[in-house]
Amino acid sequence: MAQCYDWLGDKKAQGIRLAVMDMWKLFRNVTHARAPQAAILFDKFHVLRHLNEALDQVRKHEYARLTGKARRYIKGQKYTLLSHRENLDMDGRKALKTLLVANQRLNTTYLLKESFGQLWDYEREGWARRFFENWRASLKWQLLEPYEKFAEMIDRHWEGIAAYCRPENKVSLGFVEGLNNKIRVIQRRAYGLRDQEYLRLKILTCMLPPI
């Protein structure tokens, strides 16, 4: 990250208004040092990835806790549970419905996961904070330790999440996520190669129209 700012130069770095990143502390530190005027915004997709990981921890705990026939509703349903319902096909929706009816604990964690996405719909930080506090309060008595840890993480990083409430910070990151996915595919295909210049050229040309 520091090398990126070196490449930009101080003049361009001073013109940065918004820096979008994941919640890794070192990214924040170098941005505060090299572009102190920039607002920090934590990427929604990275935040929700932590929530999905918390949900998957609950799923694993339930699978380990249950025995016999009660397990069959959970086995092989990881991605069904982590997906949004509207993104599932008919079979996936049926499997999800069966799973949520069969396991009340996973039903609760799934509904909490789905409702959390509402946080990014608010246009005022006070409303967003009220929603988060209510969401966090709903964890009481649920004994969902992974979710409680997730809520603590959100609280610690609140400033970079609440920044999304400001209209000028509502930026679309679809292109960035798409490019990152393309880069990961290229890296997997080039597994074992050590030519960084060739990798750079593949990234630069991955979106050119076919000849």
C-alpha positions in Angstrom: 0.0 0.0 0.0 2.8 2.4 0.8 4.4 1.5 -2.6 1.1 2.5 -4.2 1.2 5.9 -2.5 4.8 6.3 -3.6 3.7 5.6 -7.2 0.9 8.1 -7.0 3.1 10.8 -5.5 2.2 13.3 -2.7 0.3 15.7 -5.1 -2.2 13.0 -6.3 -2.4 11.4 -2.8 -3.6 14.8 -1.5 -6.4 14.8 -4.0 -7.9 11.5 -2.7 -11.3 12.1 -1.1 -12.4 8.6 -0.3 -10.4 5.4 0.3 -12.3 2.2 0.2 -10.7 -0.8 1.8 -11.2 -3.9 4.0 -10.8 -3.6 7.8 -7.1 -4.5 7.9 -5.5 -2.0 10.3 -2.3 -1.5 8.2 -4.4 -0.2 5.3 -5.9 2.4 7.5 -2.6 3.4 9.1 -0.8 4.0 5.8 -3.8 5.9 4.4 -4.0 8.1 7.5 -0.3 8.8 7.1 -0.2 9.4 3.3 -3.7 10.8 2.6 -5.0 12.1 5.9 -7.7 14.1 4.2 -9.4 11.0 2.8 -12.5 9.5 4.4 -12.1 5.8 5.2 -14.9 3.5 3.9 -14.9 -0.2 4.7 -16.0 -2.3 1.7 -19.5 -3.7 2.3 -18.6 -7.1 0.7 -15.7 -7.6 3.1 -17.8 -6.7 6.1 -20.5 -9.2 5.0 -17.9 -11.8 4.4 -17.1 -11.7 8.1 -20.8 -12.1 8.9 -21.0 -15.1 6.6 -18.1 -16.7 8.3 -19.9 -16.2 11.7 -22.9 -17.9 10.3 -20.8 -20.8 9.0 -19.3 -21.2 12.4 -22.8 -21.6 13.9 -23.6 -24.1 11.1 -20.5 -26.2 11.9 -21.4 -26.1 15.7 -24.9 -27.3 14.9 -23.7 -30.1 12.7 -21.3 -31.3 15.5 -23.9 -31.0 18.2 -26.6 -33.0 16.4 -26.7 -36.7 15.6 -28.6 -39.1 13.4 -31.4 -37.8 11.1 -31.2 -34.3 12.5 -27.8 -33.9 10.7 -29.1 -34.6 7.2 -30.8 -31.3 6.9 -27.4 -29.5 7.4 -25.0 -31.7 5.5 -24.0 -30.3 2.2 -26.0 -27.1 2.7 -23.2 -24.6 3.4 -23.6 -22.5 0.3 -27.4 -22.7 0.4 -27.3 -21.2 3.8 -24.8 -18.5 2.9 -26.6 -17.4 -0.3 -29.4 -14.9 -0.5 -32.7 -16.6 -1.1 -33.3 -14.7 -4.4 -30.0 -16.0 -5.8 -31.0 -19.7 -5.3 -32.7 -21.8 -7.9 -35.9 -23.7 -7.1 -34.2 -26.7 -5.5 -32.0 -24.4 -3.5 -35.0 -22.6 -2.1 -36.7 -25.8 -1.2 -33.6 -27.0 0.6 -33.2 -23.7 2.5 -36.8 -23.8 3.6 -36.5 -27.4 4.8 -33.3 -26.6 6.7 -34.7 -23.5 8.4 -37.9 -25.3 9.5 -35.8 -28.2 10.8 -33.3 -26.2 12.8 -34.6 -23.2 14.8 -31.0 -22.0 15.7 -29.9 -21.8 12.1 -33.3 -20.2 11.2 -32.5 -17.4 13.7 -28.9 -16.9 12.5 -30.0 -16.8 8.8 -32.7 -14.2 9.5 -30.2 -12.1 11.4 -27.7 -12.4 8.6 -30.3 -11.3 6.0 -31.6 -8.4 8.0 -28.1 -7.0 8.7 -27.8 -5.9 5.0 -30.4 -3.2 5.7 -27.6 -1.2 7.4 -26.4 0.1 4.1 -29.8 1.5 3.1 -29.7 4.4 5.6 -28.8 7.9 4.6 -28.2 9.2 8.1 -25.6 7.9 10.5 -28.0 8.2 13.5 -30.6 6.0 11.9 -27.9 3.4 10.9 -26.6 3.4 14.4 -30.0 2.9 15.9 -30.6 -0.1 13.5 -27.2 -1.6 14.5 -27.9 -1.2 18.2 -31.3 -2.9 17.8 -29.8 -5.7 15.7 -27.1 -6.2 18.3 -29.7 -6.2 21.1 -31.6 -9.0 19.3 -28.5 -11.3 19.9 -29.3 -11.3 23.7 -30.1 -14.7 25.0 -29.4 -16.3 21.6 -26.0 -17.6 22.7 -24.5 -16.9 19.3 -20.9 -16.2 20.2 -19.7 -15.8 16.5 -22.3 -13.2 16.0 -21.5 -11.4 19.2 -17.8 -11.2 18.1 -19.0 -9.9 14.7 -21.0 -7.2 16.4 -18.0 -6.2 18.5 -15.9 -5.9 15.4 -18.5 -3.7 13.7 -18.6 -1.5 16.8 -14.8 -1.1 16.7 -14.8 -0.1 13.0 -18.0 1.9 13.1 -16.6 5.1 11.6 -15.5 3.4 8.4 -18.9 1.7 8.0 -21.1 4.7 8.9 -19.2 6.7 6.2 -21.4 4.9 3.7 -24.4 6.9 5.0 -23.2 10.1 3.4 -24.6 10.4 -0.2 -21.2 11.4 -1.6 -19.7 8.1 -0.4 -22.3 5.8 -1.9 -20.0 4.5 -4.6 -20.6 1.4 -6.7 -17.9 -1.2 -6.2 -19.2 -3.7 -8.7 -16.4 -3.0 -11.2 -13.7 -3.4 -8.5 -15.1 -6.7 -7.2 -15.4 -8.0 -10.8 -11.8 -7.0 -11.6 -10.6 -8.6 -8.4 -12.4 -11.9 -9.3 -10.8 -11.8 -12.7 -7.3 -11.4 -11.1 -7.9 -14.3 -8.8 -8.9 -16.5 -11.8 -5.7 -15.5 -13.6 -3.6 -16.2 -10.5 -5.2 -19.7 -10.2 -4.5 -20.5 -13.8 -1.0 -19.3 -13.5 -0.3 -21.3 -10.3 3.4 -22.0 -10.0 4.6 -19.2 -12.4 6.8 -16.5 -11.1 6.8 -13.9 -13.9 5.2 -10.9 -12.3 5.5 -8.8 -15.4 3.5 -11.4 -17.4 0.8 -11.3 -14.6 0.6 -7.5 -14.8 0.1 -7.7 -18.6 -2.6 -10.3 -18.2 -4.4 -8.1 -15.7 -4.1 -5.0 -18.0 -5.5 -6.9 -21.0 -8.2 -9.1 -19.3 -11.0 -6.7 -20.3 -10.0 -5.9 -23.8 -12.5 -7.0 -26.5 -11.6 -10.2 -28.4 -9.8 -9.7 -31.6 
